[in-house]
């Protein structure tokens, strides 16, 4: 039997909803810290269409 899969949080805007409704979540905090410490340029493109 395969393990249960989490739902993908497409269109979900709040962390509380992601956690309470068992959506898939990956914590990228350590990558943000590494970028801040070692990165030169920061680009955070807007994912919303104009």
Secondary structure, DSSP 8 states (H G I E B T S, - for coil): ------B--TT---HHHHHHTTB-----HHHHHHHHHH-S-------S--
